[in-house]
Amino acid sequence: MPNCKQCNTDFTITDKDRQFYKQMQVPEPTLCPTCRQRRRLIYSNQINLYKRKCDGTGKDIITHYHPDVPLKVYHQDYWISDKVDNAEHGRDVDLNRSFFDQWFELAKAVPRPSLCGGLQFNENSDYVNYAGYNKNCYMIFDSDFNWDCYYSLGLNKSKNSSDCLRSKECELSYECVDCYRGYKLFYSQDCDNCSNSAFLKNCIGCKHCFMCSNLKNKEYFVFNKQYDKETYEKLMNSLSKHSELQKYFKDWNDFKVKYPQKHLHGFQNENVLGDYLVQSKDADHCFDSMELWDCKYFYRSFGSAKNCMDCDECGDGVELLYDGSINGFNVQNIRFSDYCLSQSSNLDYCQYCYYSNNCFGCIGLRRKKYCILNKQYSKEEYEELVPQIIERMKADGEWGEHLPAEYADYAYNETLAQEYYPLTKEEALSAGYRWREPDKKEYQPATAQVPDDSRSADASICSELLACKECGRNYKIVEQELKFYKDQGVPIPKKCFFCRHKDRFDLRNKRAIYNRKCDKCGRDIKTTYEPGSPWIVYCEKDYQDSLE
């Protein structure tokens, strides 16, 4: 059993893993799965946005690169235009030097796109990232095909919704986590096809319900009991007040733990281990994914994937990916690469390469092949030189390792690594990561207080500077946001987006698997519900039988 060279914990490599490594022609990993994922996540900043100048046009832009990062950053439209050809940064490879050092020198020269995603397909949605095909959206991330949505992550095909996480096809909904097809659904989690309701968990096909769990096709239920329409309407009309919500949240937290939870969030799966999985087969230690087939250590896929390992946010017709992130849309045989999209193949140690194949250590190329460090070679020259580079990398202990953390463009606390594996400043610095201090300009005294009832607020609050009651960070209310709160009868938030997002994130189970017994039949189950937690956890059969 190997020992992780970073955290010193033992981890397992199975015979099936070794078959995959052999197929991909890579050595066995030297880091445990957790440290491997952390190293990838350090390369991804989704929700921290900044203003700086486009280094190509001089215009003001919104970007996920802090102004003090010493890189050239271009507006997305300029970066993909014919005015930019990053092959001009190509350079010769030196077989007498570290390849990683040479890659990093190239990385400092090649401009980056200001944001990620199909931003050219967005309309009136400047403050979004990892997002495409959105209209009139603000502060949504990792989200596509939305209309008039705000302050959400992992929201797709939704309209007029705000403050949601990992939800799909929702409309006029607020504070929903892992919900599907919700309509006027508030403060709910793990629900499907529910409407005109609030404080629901594990409900299917329910409408006009309040504070309910594990119900199917019910109407006018409160605390899982039949009530009259008038009682329901009175409760829903009180949601606009913070003072009332505080009472409801206390009741809700006490109430929902009384009902059983399914050991795995998901459906239509076969032989899977992980959580939040849909329509997957032979997926081992995978999370937040759909349509996986023979994958392991796969996280947050956005489409189908086959025969892949150690990937984050990859998908949609991909095959044979290893140790990379944000690779997708009909790509295959990609190793140790990030942000490589759109019918690319046979890439190693590449970033931001689109419609390209047979490239090694390249950044920002489009429709290229047989390139090394952005320099063009013939097919014969490429095939002769790449094995020599790999041999040198083996001697330096580089081959088979993802790019090291010190090459990342972000500080640790800007990235997804901080979200899934949080560290204090001291812990991050002692581990060799960078840390970004809070900007003092964003922590000024509030110029107004948030009213208890959103219905009493007028447009003047949109010109005020508010301060988060949790962390003190300033935030503002935009006009369309205020209209949403008043129309839907929910209060103006007293926390900034980042604290609200963390609250939603913390509602979901962590990416750890435990051995437990089904609390109904006693059979062995594997689940992300930690033993000793207050949750009642059932196996699949007993859970389905328990739904009312």
C-alpha positions as CSV (number, residue, x, y, z in Angstrom):
1,M,0.0,0.0,0.0
2,P,1.6,3.3,-1.1
3,N,2.1,6.2,1.2
4,C,1.1,9.8,0.1
5,K,4.2,11.9,-0.2
6,Q,2.3,15.0,0.8
7,C,0.1,14.0,3.8
8,N,1.8,10.7,4.6
9,T,-1.4,8.7,4.7
10,D,-1.6,5.2,3.2
11,F,-3.9,4.8,0.2
12,T,-5.0,1.9,-2.0
13,I,-4.2,1.2,-5.7
14,T,-6.3,-1.7,-7.0
15,D,-5.5,-4.0,-9.9
16,K,-8.2,-2.3,-11.9
17,D,-6.5,1.1,-11.2
18,R,-3.2,-0.4,-12.5
19,Q,-4.9,-1.5,-15.7
20,F,-6.1,2.0,-16.2
21,Y,-2.7,3.5,-15.6
22,K,-1.2,1.0,-18.0
23,Q,-3.8,2.0,-20.6
24,M,-3.0,5.7,-20.1
25,Q,0.7,5.0,-20.1
26,V,1.3,6.8,-16.8
27,P,3.0,5.8,-13.6
28,E,1.1,5.0,-10.4
29,P,0.3,8.2,-8.4
30,T,2.5,9.4,-5.6
31,L,-0.3,11.3,-3.9
32,C,-3.5,10.0,-2.2
33,P,-6.8,10.8,-4.0
34,T,-7.6,13.7,-1.7
35,C,-4.2,15.4,-2.2
36,R,-4.5,14.8,-6.0
37,Q,-7.8,16.5,-6.1
38,R,-6.7,19.4,-3.9
39,R,-3.8,20.0,-6.3
40,R,-6.2,20.2,-9.2
41,L,-8.7,22.5,-7.4
42,I,-6.0,25.0,-6.7
43,Y,-6.2,25.8,-10.4
44,S,-9.8,26.8,-10.3
45,N,-11.4,30.0,-9.0
46,Q,-15.1,30.2,-9.8
47,I,-16.8,32.8,-7.5
48,N,-14.2,35.5,-6.8
49,L,-14.5,38.3,-9.4
50,Y,-12.4,41.4,-9.8
51,K,-12.1,44.4,-12.0
52,R,-8.9,45.1,-14.0
53,K,-7.8,46.3,-17.4
54,C,-7.8,44.1,-20.5
55,D,-4.2,43.9,-21.5
56,G,-5.2,43.7,-25.2
57,T,-7.7,46.5,-25.5
58,G,-7.1,48.6,-22.3
59,K,-10.8,48.4,-21.5
60,D,-12.2,47.7,-18.0
61,I,-13.1,44.0,-17.6
62,I,-14.5,41.6,-15.1
63,T,-12.2,38.7,-14.4
64,H,-11.3,35.9,-11.9
65,Y,-7.7,37.1,-11.9
66,H,-6.9,39.6,-9.2
67,P,-5.3,42.8,-10.5
68,D,-2.0,42.1,-8.8
69,V,-1.6,38.7,-10.6
70,P,1.4,39.3,-13.0
71,L,-0.3,37.9,-16.1
72,K,-1.7,39.2,-19.3
73,V,-5.5,39.0,-19.1
74,Y,-7.7,39.5,-22.2
75,H,-11.4,40.0,-22.4
76,Q,-13.0,36.7,-23.5
77,D,-14.1,38.1,-26.8
78,Y,-10.7,39.5,-27.6
79,W,-8.9,36.4,-26.5
80,I,-10.9,34.2,-29.0
81,S,-10.6,36.7,-31.8
82,D,-8.4,36.4,-34.8
83,K,-6.2,39.2,-33.3
84,V,-4.7,36.7,-30.8
85,D,-2.5,33.8,-31.9
86,N,-0.7,32.3,-28.9
87,A,1.5,30.2,-31.2
88,E,3.6,33.4,-31.3
89,H,4.8,32.5,-27.8
90,G,6.2,29.2,-28.9
91,R,9.7,28.3,-27.8
92,D,12.2,25.5,-28.1
93,V,12.3,22.8,-25.5
94,D,15.5,22.3,-23.6
95,L,16.1,18.7,-22.7
96,N,18.7,19.7,-20.1
97,R,16.2,21.6,-18.0
98,S,13.2,20.9,-15.9
99,F,10.2,20.7,-18.2
100,F,7.9,22.2,-15.5
101,D,10.2,25.2,-15.3
102,Q,10.0,25.7,-19.0
103,W,6.2,25.3,-18.9
104,F,5.9,27.9,-16.2
105,E,8.0,30.4,-18.2
106,L,5.5,29.9,-21.1
107,A,2.6,30.3,-18.8
108,K,3.8,33.7,-17.7
109,A,3.9,34.9,-21.3
110,V,0.6,33.6,-22.7
111,P,-2.5,35.8,-22.0
112,R,-5.4,34.2,-20.2
113,P,-9.1,34.7,-21.0
114,S,-10.7,36.9,-18.4
115,L,-13.4,34.4,-17.5
116,C,-14.3,30.8,-18.3
117,G,-17.2,29.3,-20.1
118,G,-19.2,30.0,-23.3
119,L,-19.4,33.7,-22.4
120,Q,-19.8,34.7,-26.0
121,F,-23.2,33.1,-25.8
122,N,-24.3,35.1,-22.7
123,E,-26.5,38.2,-23.0
124,N,-26.5,41.0,-20.4
125,S,-24.7,38.7,-18.0
126,D,-21.2,40.2,-17.3
127,Y,-20.8,39.0,-13.7
128,V,-20.9,35.3,-14.3
129,N,-18.1,32.7,-14.6
130,Y,-17.9,29.1,-15.8
131,A,-21.2,29.9,-17.4
132,G,-22.7,30.1,-20.9
133,Y,-26.0,30.6,-22.6
134,N,-27.4,32.9,-19.8
135,K,-29.5,36.0,-20.2
136,N,-30.0,38.8,-17.7
137,C,-28.1,36.9,-15.0
138,Y,-25.9,38.2,-12.2
139,M,-23.4,36.4,-10.0
140,I,-24.1,32.9,-11.1
141,F,-21.3,30.4,-11.5
142,D,-20.9,27.0,-13.0
143,S,-24.3,27.5,-14.6
144,D,-25.8,27.4,-18.1
145,F,-29.0,28.1,-19.9
146,N,-30.6,30.4,-17.3
147,W,-32.8,33.5,-17.6
148,D,-33.0,36.3,-14.9
149,C,-31.2,34.3,-12.2
150,Y,-28.9,35.6,-9.5
151,Y,-26.4,34.5,-6.8
152,S,-26.3,30.8,-7.6
153,L,-23.9,28.0,-8.4
154,G,-24.7,24.9,-10.4
155,L,-28.0,26.3,-11.6
156,N,-29.1,25.1,-15.0
157,K,-32.1,25.7,-17.3
158,S,-33.8,27.9,-14.8
159,K,-35.7,31.2,-14.8
160,N,-36.3,34.0,-12.3
161,S,-34.6,32.2,-9.4
162,S,-32.0,33.3,-6.9
163,D,-29.6,31.8,-4.3
164,C,-29.7,28.2,-5.4
165,L,-27.1,25.5,-5.5
166,R,-26.9,22.4,-7.8
167,S,-30.5,22.8,-9.0
168,K,-32.1,22.5,-12.4
169,E,-35.2,23.6,-14.2
170,C,-36.4,25.8,-11.4
171,E,-38.6,28.9,-11.7
172,L,-39.4,31.7,-9.3
173,S,-37.5,29.7,-6.6
174,Y,-35.2,30.8,-3.8
175,E,-32.7,29.1,-1.5
176,C,-33.0,25.7,-3.1
177,V,-30.3,23.0,-2.9
178,D,-30.3,20.0,-5.1
179,C,-33.8,20.6,-6.4
180,Y,-35.2,19.7,-9.8
181,R,-38.2,21.3,-11.5
182,G,-39.2,23.5,-8.6
183,Y,-41.7,26.3,-9.1
184,K,-42.1,29.0,-6.4
185,L,-40.1,26.7,-4.1
186,F,-38.3,28.3,-1.2
187,Y,-35.7,27.0,1.4
188,S,-35.9,23.4,0.2
189,Q,-33.5,20.6,-0.5
190,D,-33.4,17.3,-2.4
191,C,-36.9,17.9,-3.9
192,D,-38.3,17.0,-7.3
193,N,-41.3,18.6,-9.1
194,C,-42.5,20.6,-6.1
195,S,-44.2,23.9,-6.2
196,N,-45.6,26.8,-4.2
197,S,-44.0,25.4,-1.0
198,A,-41.3,26.2,1.5
199,F,-39.0,24.2,3.8
200,L,-39.3,20.9,2.1
201,K,-36.8,18.0,2.1
202,N,-36.9,14.8,0.1
203,C,-40.3,15.6,-1.3
204,I,-41.7,14.6,-4.7
205,G,-44.6,16.1,-6.5
206,C,-45.8,18.2,-3.6
207,K,-47.5,21.6,-3.8
208,H,-48.8,24.1,-1.3
209,C,-46.8,22.4,1.5
210,F,-44.8,24.0,4.4
211,M,-42.2,22.4,6.6
212,C,-42.5,18.9,5.3
213,S,-40.1,15.9,4.7
214,N,-40.3,12.7,2.8
215,L,-43.7,13.2,1.2
216,K,-45.0,12.2,-2.3
217,N,-47.8,14.0,-4.2
218,K,-49.3,15.8,-1.2
219,E,-51.1,19.2,-1.1
220,Y,-51.7,21.6,1.9
221,F,-49.5,19.7,4.3
222,V,-47.7,21.4,7.3
223,F,-45.3,19.5,9.4
224,N,-46.3,16.4,7.4
225,K,-50.0,16.7,8.4
226,Q,-53.0,17.8,6.4
227,Y,-53.9,21.4,7.0
228,D,-56.4,23.9,5.4
229,K,-55.5,26.3,2.7
230,E,-55.8,29.3,5.0
231,T,-53.2,28.1,7.4
232,Y,-50.8,27.4,4.5
233,E,-51.3,30.8,3.0
234,K,-50.7,32.5,6.4
235,L,-47.4,30.7,6.8
236,M,-46.2,31.5,3.3
237,N,-47.2,35.2,3.7
238,S,-44.9,35.5,6.7
239,L,-41.8,34.5,4.8
240,S,-40.9,38.1,4.0
241,K,-39.9,38.8,7.6
242,H,-36.5,38.0,9.1
243,S,-38.0,37.7,12.5
244,E,-40.3,35.0,11.4
245,L,-37.7,33.1,9.4
246,Q,-35.4,32.8,12.5
247,K,-38.2,30.8,14.2
248,Y,-38.8,28.7,11.1
249,F,-35.2,27.7,10.7
250,K,-35.0,26.5,14.2
251,D,-38.1,24.4,13.8
252,W,-36.9,23.2,10.4
253,N,-33.5,22.0,11.7
254,D,-35.2,20.1,14.5
255,F,-37.9,18.6,12.3
256,K,-36.1,17.3,9.3
257,V,-33.7,15.0,11.2
258,K,-36.6,13.0,12.4
259,Y,-37.1,11.5,8.9
260,P,-34.9,8.9,7.2
261,Q,-32.5,9.7,4.5
262,K,-31.5,7.5,1.6
263,H,-27.9,6.3,1.9
264,L,-27.1,7.9,-1.5
265,H,-28.5,10.9,-3.3
266,G,-29.3,9.9,-6.8
267,F,-31.2,7.5,-9.0
268,Q,-30.8,5.0,-11.9
269,N,-27.4,4.0,-10.8
270,E,-25.6,0.6,-11.0
271,N,-22.6,-0.4,-8.9
272,V,-21.7,3.1,-7.8
273,L,-19.9,4.4,-4.7
274,G,-20.1,8.1,-3.8
275,D,-23.0,10.6,-3.7
276,Y,-25.1,12.9,-5.8
277,L,-24.9,10.5,-8.8
278,V,-27.4,10.1,-11.6
279,Q,-27.6,7.4,-14.4
280,S,-24.1,6.1,-13.7
281,K,-22.6,2.6,-13.9
282,D,-19.4,1.3,-12.3
283,A,-18.5,4.7,-10.8
284,D,-16.1,4.4,-7.8
285,H,-15.6,7.3,-5.3
286,C,-17.5,9.7,-7.6
287,F,-19.6,12.7,-6.6
288,D,-21.9,15.3,-8.1
289,S,-21.9,13.6,-11.5
290,M,-24.2,12.1,-14.2
291,E,-23.8,9.5,-16.9
292,L,-20.5,8.1,-15.7
293,W,-19.3,4.7,-17.0
294,D,-16.2,3.1,-15.5
295,C,-14.9,6.2,-13.8
296,K,-13.1,6.7,-10.5
297,Y,-12.4,9.8,-8.4
298,F,-14.6,11.8,-10.7
299,Y,-16.2,15.0,-9.4
300,R,-18.8,17.5,-10.7
301,S,-19.2,16.2,-14.3
302,F,-21.4,18.2,-16.6
303,G,-22.1,15.4,-19.0
304,S,-21.3,11.9,-20.0
305,A,-17.9,10.4,-19.3
306,K,-16.4,7.0,-19.9
307,N,-13.2,5.4,-18.6
308,C,-11.8,8.3,-16.7
309,M,-10.0,8.9,-13.4
310,D,-9.1,11.8,-11.2
311,C,-11.2,14.5,-12.9
312,D,-13.0,17.6,-11.8
313,E,-15.8,19.3,-13.9
314,C,-15.2,17.3,-17.0
315,G,-17.7,15.7,-19.3
316,D,-20.1,15.6,-22.2
317,G,-18.8,12.9,-24.5
318,V,-15.4,12.5,-22.9
319,E,-13.2,9.4,-22.7
320,L,-9.8,8.5,-21.3
321,L,-9.1,11.5,-19.2
322,Y,-6.7,11.5,-16.3
323,D,-5.8,14.0,-13.6
324,G,-7.3,17.1,-15.1
325,S,-10.1,19.6,-14.7
326,I,-12.6,21.4,-16.9
327,N,-12.0,19.3,-19.9
328,G,-15.0,18.4,-22.1
329,F,-17.2,18.4,-25.2
330,N,-16.1,15.4,-27.2
331,V,-12.5,15.2,-26.0
332,Q,-10.4,12.1,-25.3
333,N,-7.0,10.9,-24.2
334,I,-6.1,14.0,-22.2
335,R,-3.6,13.8,-19.3
336,F,-2.6,16.4,-16.7
337,S,-4.4,19.2,-18.5
338,D,-7.0,21.8,-17.6
339,Y,-9.5,23.9,-19.5
340,C,-9.1,22.0,-22.8
341,L,-12.4,21.8,-24.7
342,S,-14.2,21.2,-27.9
343,Q,-13.1,18.1,-29.8
344,S,-9.5,18.0,-28.6
345,S,-7.4,14.8,-28.1
346,N,-4.0,13.5,-27.2
347,L,-3.0,16.5,-25.0
348,D,-0.5,16.4,-22.1
349,Y,0.2,19.3,-19.7
350,C,-2.0,21.7,-21.7
351,Q,-4.3,24.5,-20.7
352,Y,-6.9,26.5,-22.6
353,C,-6.4,24.5,-25.8
354,Y,-9.5,24.1,-28.0
355,Y,-10.0,22.0,-31.1
356,S,-6.4,20.8,-30.8
357,N,-4.7,17.4,-30.8
358,N,-1.3,16.0,-30.2
359,C,0.1,18.9,-28.2
360,F,2.4,18.7,-25.2
361,G,2.9,21.5,-22.6
362,C,0.9,24.1,-24.6
363,I,-1.3,27.0,-23.5
364,G,-4.0,28.9,-25.3
365,L,-3.9,27.2,-28.7
366,R,-6.8,26.8,-31.0
367,R,-7.0,24.4,-33.9
368,K,-3.4,23.3,-33.6
369,K,-1.6,20.0,-33.6
370,Y,1.9,18.6,-33.1
371,C,3.0,21.5,-30.9
372,I,5.3,21.5,-27.9
373,L,5.5,24.6,-25.7
374,N,3.3,26.3,-28.3
375,K,5.9,25.7,-31.0
376,Q,4.8,23.9,-34.2
377,Y,6.5,20.7,-35.3
378,S,6.0,18.1,-38.0
379,K,4.3,14.9,-37.0
380,E,7.6,13.1,-37.2
381,E,9.5,15.6,-35.2
382,Y,6.8,15.6,-32.5
383,E,6.7,11.9,-32.2
384,E,10.5,11.8,-31.8
385,L,10.8,14.6,-29.3
386,V,7.9,13.9,-26.9
387,P,9.4,10.5,-25.7
388,Q,12.7,12.3,-25.0
389,I,10.8,15.0,-22.9
390,I,9.0,12.3,-20.9
391,E,12.3,10.5,-20.2
392,R,13.8,13.8,-18.8
393,M,10.6,14.4,-16.8
394,K,10.9,10.9,-15.3
395,A,14.4,11.6,-14.2
396,D,13.2,14.9,-12.6
397,G,10.2,13.2,-10.9
398,E,7.8,15.3,-13.0
399,W,6.2,12.7,-15.3
400,G,2.9,11.5,-14.0
401,E,2.4,14.4,-11.7
402,H,-0.1,17.2,-12.3
403,L,1.3,20.7,-12.5
404,P,2.5,21.8,-9.0
405,A,0.5,24.1,-6.8
406,E,3.1,26.9,-6.9
407,Y,2.3,27.4,-10.6
408,A,-1.4,28.2,-10.0
409,D,-2.7,31.6,-10.8
410,Y,-4.7,32.0,-7.6
411,A,-4.2,32.1,-3.9
412,Y,-5.5,29.0,-2.0
413,N,-8.4,30.8,-0.4
414,E,-9.6,32.0,-3.9
415,T,-10.0,28.5,-5.2
416,L,-12.3,25.5,-5.0
417,A,-9.7,23.9,-2.8
418,Q,-10.6,26.2,0.0
419,E,-14.3,25.3,-0.5
420,Y,-13.8,21.5,-0.2
421,Y,-10.6,21.4,1.9
422,P,-10.7,24.6,4.0
423,L,-7.5,25.8,5.6
424,T,-6.6,28.7,7.9
425,K,-4.1,31.3,6.6
426,E,-1.4,29.7,8.8
427,E,-2.1,26.2,7.6
428,A,-2.1,27.3,3.9
429,L,1.1,29.3,4.2
430,S,2.9,26.5,6.1
431,A,1.9,24.1,3.4
432,G,3.5,26.3,0.7
433,Y,0.3,27.8,-0.7
434,R,-0.3,31.5,-1.3
435,W,-3.0,33.4,0.6
436,R,-5.0,36.5,-0.3
437,E,-5.7,39.0,2.4
438,P,-9.2,40.5,2.5
439,D,-9.4,43.9,0.7
440,K,-10.0,46.4,3.5
441,K,-12.0,48.6,1.1
442,E,-14.7,45.9,1.1
443,Y,-15.2,46.1,4.9
444,Q,-16.6,49.6,5.4
445,P,-19.4,50.5,7.9
446,A,-22.8,50.0,6.4
447,T,-24.7,53.1,5.3
448,A,-28.1,51.4,6.0
449,Q,-29.7,48.5,7.8
450,V,-31.6,45.7,6.1
451,P,-35.3,46.0,7.0
452,D,-37.0,43.1,8.7
453,D,-39.7,42.9,6.0
454,S,-38.7,43.2,2.3
455,R,-42.1,44.7,1.5
456,S,-41.2,47.8,3.5
457,A,-38.0,48.5,1.5
458,D,-38.0,51.0,-1.3
459,A,-35.6,51.5,-4.2
460,S,-33.3,53.7,-2.1
461,I,-31.7,50.6,-0.5
462,C,-30.1,49.9,-3.9
463,S,-27.9,52.9,-3.4
464,E,-26.8,51.9,0.1
465,L,-23.7,50.0,1.2
466,L,-24.7,47.0,3.3
467,A,-22.5,44.9,5.6
468,C,-22.7,41.1,6.1
469,K,-23.8,40.2,9.6
470,E,-21.6,37.1,9.4
471,C,-18.2,38.3,8.1
472,G,-18.7,42.1,7.8
473,R,-18.0,42.1,4.0
474,N,-19.9,44.8,2.1
475,Y,-22.5,44.0,-0.5
476,K,-25.2,45.9,-2.4
477,I,-28.7,45.1,-3.6
478,V,-29.3,45.6,-7.3
479,E,-32.7,46.7,-8.7
480,Q,-33.7,43.4,-10.3
481,E,-32.7,41.6,-7.1
482,L,-34.9,43.9,-5.0
483,K,-37.8,43.3,-7.3
484,F,-37.3,39.5,-7.0
485,Y,-37.4,39.7,-3.2
486,K,-40.5,41.8,-3.1
487,D,-42.4,39.9,-5.8
488,Q,-41.6,36.5,-4.2
489,G,-42.2,37.7,-0.6
490,V,-38.8,36.8,0.8
491,P,-36.6,39.0,2.9
492,I,-33.6,41.0,1.7
493,P,-30.6,39.0,2.8
494,K,-28.5,40.2,5.7
495,K,-25.5,38.1,4.6
496,C,-23.2,38.6,1.6
497,F,-23.2,36.2,-1.3
498,F,-20.2,34.4,-0.1
499,C,-21.6,33.6,3.3
500,R,-25.0,32.6,1.8
501,H,-23.2,30.3,-0.6
502,K,-21.3,28.7,2.3
503,D,-24.5,28.1,4.2
504,R,-26.0,26.3,1.2
505,F,-22.7,24.4,0.6
506,D,-22.7,23.2,4.2
507,L,-26.2,21.7,3.8
508,R,-24.8,19.0,1.5
509,N,-22.8,16.0,2.6
510,K,-19.1,16.1,2.4
511,R,-17.1,13.9,0.0
512,A,-16.3,11.2,2.5
513,I,-17.6,7.6,2.6
514,Y,-18.4,5.8,5.8
515,N,-19.5,2.3,6.7
516,R,-22.9,2.3,8.5
517,K,-25.8,0.0,9.1
518,C,-29.2,0.7,7.6
519,D,-31.2,2.1,10.6
520,K,-34.2,0.0,9.4
521,C,-33.0,-3.4,8.4
522,G,-29.5,-3.4,9.7
523,R,-27.8,-4.3,6.5
524,D,-24.3,-2.9,5.7
525,I,-24.4,0.3,3.7
526,K,-21.8,2.9,2.5
527,T,-22.9,6.4,2.8
528,T,-21.7,10.0,3.1
529,Y,-23.7,10.3,6.4
530,E,-21.1,10.1,9.1
531,P,-21.8,7.6,11.9
532,G,-22.9,9.4,15.0
533,S,-24.6,12.2,13.1
534,P,-28.3,12.9,14.0
535,W,-29.5,11.6,10.6
536,I,-31.5,8.4,10.2
537,V,-30.1,6.6,7.2
538,Y,-31.8,3.8,5.2
539,C,-30.8,1.6,2.4
540,E,-32.5,2.1,-1.0
541,K,-35.4,-0.3,-0.4
542,D,-36.3,0.8,3.1
543,Y,-36.1,4.4,2.1
544,Q,-38.5,4.0,-0.8
545,D,-40.9,2.1,1.4
546,S,-40.8,4.9,4.0
547,L,-42.0,7.7,1.7
548,E,-45.5,8.8,2.7
